[in-house]
Amino acid sequence: MQNNSIKSGSVRGQKTHIRQLGINLDCWYAIARSSEVQTQPLAAKIWNRAIVLFRDSSGKINALEDRCPHRQVKLSHGQVKGDLIECAYHGWRLNARGECAEVDYLAENQKLPNCKICSYPVKEKNGFIWLFPGDETQAEKIDLLDLSEWEHLNYIATVSVIDCQAHYSFLIENLMDMYHGHLHDDWQAWANPVLDTLDEDEHQVTARYQAQSYYKIDKIWSISQLFFKSLRRLHPEPLEVSYVYPHWVSTLGSDFKIYCLVCPVSETATRAYLIHFTSLNAFWRLHKLPVWFRKFIKDSCFGAAQKLLDGLVRQDVLMIEEEQQAFLQNSERKSYELNRALASVQKLMRSQAENE
């Protein structure tokens, strides 16, 4: 595979606007959920690249650029034949390396076309399919974001998909700025945040807020607070949010852990997976039950916070897309910011985008 890395940042001595930054391609991005790829190919996108994902006969995930080298139509319109992906147009079949492997109408005196499309390093872990769009020689040197709670029996997961027509920087800033909580009204999980400390390095920005939480998961019936607002009570809890490039991680007290797996699609589109984990660590009696029963509880409660999470996402996406439209209408208009965490976030985005 060719090195797909691109250079962002300065053009003729001028800095690229933060809302037009590229991405560091030498990272692992969650491009789909495992459940989205079954027997048929799946079309996906990351930073102006069309990708097709498919499973071979053993169930292993493969990733190619989404085009047949014959007539350039989408391979994702085709089907999987054994270990090969077959184009819907003329039936050319390609292997996981992107090479033409079979053509049914090949004459005896003809050789297979010497053509090849890009293949991408891909991994399947913790319910997601991760793709490395950059220099494939660097892929094994860089770790995936650790989602240890996905398999842990003490955590209940809910996943919400974020599809917003906006540059990824708007989403990251929304996630790092906890002062926008009043937007969420009945969906609100935290209140009265005050930025306490801010730590940063070349890979991460962490903002710690003093805040209050509406939820306390300490009784067997506590999870019902997700459904009934009258059961919620404000109490002090630390709120920590981290931009672990290119993703986001948050904790609210000891009860909730949230991840946002960000997959920039283009300069004006972003897809992300928001994963909310509710902790059952406080229920020590539960930990003594048989593993099969604990797994049953974990699986049965999957998606328990769906209504809450989807409500938050809807409201945030509306604001993020309005920000994008305002920028497109007048990119020279100045915005004013009081949260010092966002300056650090923009600095990290810019330094990572400028990496080749």
C-alpha positions in Angstrom: 0.0 0.0 0.0 1.2 3.4 -0.8 1.8 6.0 2.0 -1.4 8.0 2.1 -0.2 10.5 4.6 -0.9 14.2 3.7 0.6 17.4 4.9 -1.6 20.0 6.5 -0.9 23.3 8.1 1.0 26.1 6.3 0.3 27.0 2.7 2.6 29.6 1.3 3.5 30.8 4.8 -0.2 31.1 5.9 -1.6 28.9 8.6 -4.5 26.7 7.7 -7.7 27.7 9.5 -8.5 25.4 12.4 -11.8 24.6 10.6 -10.0 23.4 7.5 -7.3 21.3 9.2 -6.5 17.8 7.9 -5.9 14.9 10.2 -3.0 12.8 11.3 -3.5 9.7 9.2 -1.0 7.7 11.2 -3.7 6.8 13.8 -6.2 4.0 14.3 -9.8 5.2 13.6 -13.0 3.3 14.4 -14.6 3.2 11.0 -17.5 0.8 11.7 -19.1 -1.4 14.4 -18.4 -5.1 14.1 -22.1 -5.8 13.8 -22.3 -3.6 10.7 -20.2 -6.0 8.6 -21.9 -9.4 8.2 -22.0 -11.3 4.9 -22.2 -8.3 2.6 -19.5 -5.6 2.0 -19.9 -2.3 3.8 -19.1 1.1 2.3 -17.4 3.5 4.8 -15.4 6.8 4.6 -12.5 8.4 6.3 -11.1 11.8 5.3 -12.1 11.8 1.6 -11.3 8.2 1.2 -14.0 5.7 0.2 -13.4 2.3 1.9 -15.0 -1.1 1.5 -15.0 -3.5 4.4 -15.7 -7.2 4.0 -15.2 -10.5 5.8 -13.4 -13.5 4.2 -14.5 -17.1 4.6 -12.9 -17.2 8.1 -14.7 -14.1 9.3 -11.6 -11.9 9.2 -12.2 -8.3 8.3 -10.4 -6.8 5.2 -10.4 -3.2 4.0 -9.8 -1.9 0.4 -10.4 1.4 -1.4 -13.9 1.2 -2.6 -13.4 0.9 -6.4 -12.9 -1.8 -8.9 -9.7 -1.2 -11.0 -11.6 -2.3 -14.1 -14.3 0.4 -14.5 -13.8 2.3 -11.2 -17.3 1.4 -9.8 -17.9 0.8 -6.1 -16.8 -2.7 -4.8 -19.3 -2.2 -2.0 -22.1 -2.8 -4.5 -20.8 -6.3 -5.0 -20.6 -9.4 -2.9 -18.2 -11.7 -1.1 -17.2 -14.9 -2.8 -15.1 -17.0 -0.4 -12.0 -14.9 0.5 -12.6 -12.6 -2.5 -14.8 -9.5 -3.1 -16.6 -9.6 -6.4 -17.5 -6.5 -8.4 -21.2 -6.2 -9.3 -20.5 -4.9 -12.8 -18.4 -7.5 -14.6 -17.7 -10.0 -11.7 -14.0 -9.3 -11.4 -12.8 -10.7 -8.0 -10.1 -9.1 -5.9 -8.2 -10.5 -2.9 -7.5 -8.8 0.5 -4.3 -7.3 -0.9 -6.3 -5.4 -3.6 -5.1 -7.6 -6.5 -7.2 -9.0 -9.3 -7.5 -12.7 -8.5 -10.2 -14.1 -10.8 -12.1 -13.0 -14.0 -14.6 -15.6 -15.2 -14.4 -14.6 -18.9 -10.6 -14.6 -19.1 -9.6 -16.2 -22.3 -6.9 -19.0 -22.3 -4.3 -16.8 -24.0 -5.0 -13.9 -21.6 -3.3 -13.2 -18.2 -5.0 -11.6 -15.2 -4.7 -7.8 -15.3 -1.7 -6.6 -13.4 -3.7 -4.0 -11.4 -3.9 -3.3 -7.7 -5.9 -1.0 -5.5 -5.0 0.2 -2.0 -5.5 -2.1 1.0 -5.5 -0.8 4.6 -4.4 -2.2 7.9 -7.5 -3.1 9.8 -8.3 -4.7 13.3 -11.4 -5.8 15.0 -11.6 -5.3 18.7 -14.1 -4.3 21.4 -17.0 -4.3 19.1 -15.5 -2.0 16.5 -13.5 -2.2 13.3 -10.4 0.0 13.4 -8.6 1.2 10.2 -5.2 2.8 9.8 -5.3 5.1 6.8 -1.7 6.3 6.9 1.7 4.7 6.5 1.1 1.0 6.9 4.7 0.4 8.2 3.7 2.5 11.3 0.5 0.7 12.0 1.9 -1.9 14.5 3.8 0.7 16.3 0.7 2.6 17.3 -1.8 1.2 19.9 -5.6 1.2 19.6 -7.5 3.3 22.1 -8.2 0.9 25.1 -11.9 0.2 25.6 -11.4 -2.3 28.4 -14.9 -1.6 29.8 -16.4 -3.2 26.6 -15.8 -6.7 27.8 -15.7 -6.1 31.5 -18.7 -7.6 33.3 -19.0 -4.6 35.6 -19.9 -2.1 32.9 -23.2 -1.6 30.9 -22.7 -0.1 27.5 -24.8 2.1 25.3 -23.7 3.3 21.8 -25.0 6.3 19.9 -23.9 7.2 16.4 -22.9 10.8 15.7 -23.3 11.9 12.1 -22.8 15.7 11.7 -22.2 17.8 8.7 -19.3 19.7 10.2 -15.5 19.7 10.6 -14.3 17.4 13.4 -12.9 20.4 15.3 -16.4 21.5 16.2 -17.2 18.1 17.7 -14.0 17.9 19.7 -14.5 21.4 21.1 -18.1 20.6 22.0 -17.0 17.5 23.9 -14.2 19.4 25.8 -16.2 22.4 26.8 -18.4 21.5 29.7 -19.9 24.9 30.0 -22.6 24.2 27.3 -24.6 21.9 29.7 -27.7 24.1 29.9 -28.3 23.2 26.2 -29.4 19.7 27.2 -32.1 20.5 29.7 -33.8 17.2 30.6 -31.0 15.2 29.1 -28.4 16.9 31.3 -26.0 14.6 33.3 -23.9 17.3 35.0 -24.3 20.8 36.3 -22.3 23.8 37.6 -18.9 22.9 36.1 -15.8 24.9 37.0 -12.5 24.3 35.2 -10.0 23.3 37.8 -6.8 22.0 36.1 -5.6 21.6 32.6 -2.8 19.2 31.5 -1.4 18.8 28.0 1.3 17.1 26.0 1.9 16.3 22.4 -0.7 13.6 22.3 -3.4 14.6 24.9 -5.2 17.4 26.6 -7.0 16.7 29.9 -9.4 19.2 31.5 -10.6 18.5 35.1 -13.8 20.3 36.2 -15.3 20.5 39.6 -19.0 19.7 38.9 -22.2 18.1 40.1 -23.9 15.0 38.8 -27.6 14.2 38.6 -26.9 10.4 38.9 -25.7 8.2 41.7 -25.3 4.5 40.9 -25.1 3.0 44.4 -28.4 1.1 44.9 -29.8 -1.9 42.9 -32.5 0.4 41.5 -30.1 3.3 40.7 -30.1 2.5 37.0 -33.8 3.6 36.9 -32.5 7.2 37.2 -31.7 7.0 33.5 -35.4 6.7 32.9 -37.1 8.7 35.6 -36.0 12.3 36.2 -37.7 12.6 39.6 -35.2 10.1 41.0 -32.2 12.2 40.2 -30.4 14.3 42.9 -27.5 16.7 42.4 -24.3 15.9 44.3 -20.7 16.8 43.8 -18.6 14.7 41.4 -15.3 15.3 39.6 -15.7 15.6 35.8 -12.7 14.8 33.7 -12.5 15.1 29.9 -9.5 14.2 27.7 -8.8 14.7 24.1 -6.6 11.6 23.4 -5.9 12.4 19.8 -7.9 11.6 17.7 -10.5 10.4 20.2 -12.2 11.7 23.4 -12.6 10.1 26.9 -14.6 11.3 29.9 -15.4 10.2 33.4 -18.1 11.6 35.7 -17.3 10.5 39.2 -16.9 6.7 39.5 -20.3 5.8 37.9 -19.8 6.8 34.2 -17.1 6.4 31.6 -17.7 7.8 28.1 -15.7 7.5 24.9 -16.1 9.2 21.6 -14.4 7.5 18.7 -14.0 10.1 16.1 -13.8 9.4 12.4 -13.4 12.6 10.3 -15.1 12.0 6.9 -14.2 15.3 5.2 -13.7 19.0 5.9 -17.4 19.3 6.4 -18.5 15.9 7.7 -17.7 13.8 10.8 -18.9 10.4 12.0 -18.3 9.3 15.5 -19.4 6.6 18.0 -20.3 7.8 21.4 -20.0 4.9 24.0 -21.5 5.4 27.4 -20.6 2.9 30.2 -22.5 2.7 33.4 -20.4 1.2 36.2 -21.7 -1.6 38.4 -18.6 -1.6 40.6 -20.6 -0.5 43.6 -22.6 -3.7 43.7 -20.2 -6.0 45.4 -22.8 -8.7 45.9 -23.3 -8.9 42.1 -19.6 -9.7 41.6 -20.1 -13.0 43.6 -22.7 -14.3 41.2 -21.8 -16.8 38.4 -20.1 -15.3 35.4 -22.8 -16.5 33.0 -25.4 -14.6 35.0 -23.4 -11.5 35.2 -22.9 -11.7 31.4 -26.6 -12.1 31.0 -27.2 -8.9 33.0 -24.6 -7.0 31.0 -26.0 -8.2 27.6 -29.7 -7.6 28.7 -29.0 -4.1 29.9 -27.0 -3.1 26.7 -28.5 0.2 25.5 -30.0 1.2 28.8 -29.0 4.8 28.4 -30.0 5.0 24.7 -32.8 7.6 25.1 -30.5 9.8 27.2 -27.5 9.5 24.9 -29.5 10.0 21.6 -31.1 13.1 23.1 -27.7 14.6 24.0 -26.4 13.8 20.5 -29.3 15.4 18.7 -29.0 18.7 20.6 -25.2 18.8 20.2 -25.3 18.0 16.5 -27.8 20.8 15.9 -25.4 23.3 17.4 -22.3 21.9 15.8 -23.9 22.1 12.3 -25.0 25.6 12.9 -21.4 26.5 13.8 -20.2 24.9 10.6 -22.7 26.8 8.5 -21.8 30.1 10.2 -18.1 29.5 9.3 -19.0 28.7 5.6 -21.0 31.8 5.3 -18.3 34.0 6.8 -14.9 32.4 7.6 -13.4 35.7 8.6 -15.8 36.4 11.4 -14.1 36.3 14.8 -15.4 34.0 17.6 -14.7 34.8 21.2 -13.8 32.1 23.7 -13.5 32.1 27.6 -12.7 28.4 28.2 -8.9 28.1 28.2 -9.1 24.4 27.5 -10.1 25.0 23.9 -6.9 26.9 23.1 -5.0 23.8 24.2 -7.3 21.5 22.2 -6.8 23.6 19.0 -3.0 23.6 19.6 -3.1 19.8 19.7 -5.3 19.4 16.6 -2.9 21.7 14.7 0.3 19.9 15.8 -1.2 16.5 14.9 -2.5 17.6 11.5 0.9 18.9 10.6 2.5 15.5 11.2 3.4 13.8 8.0 
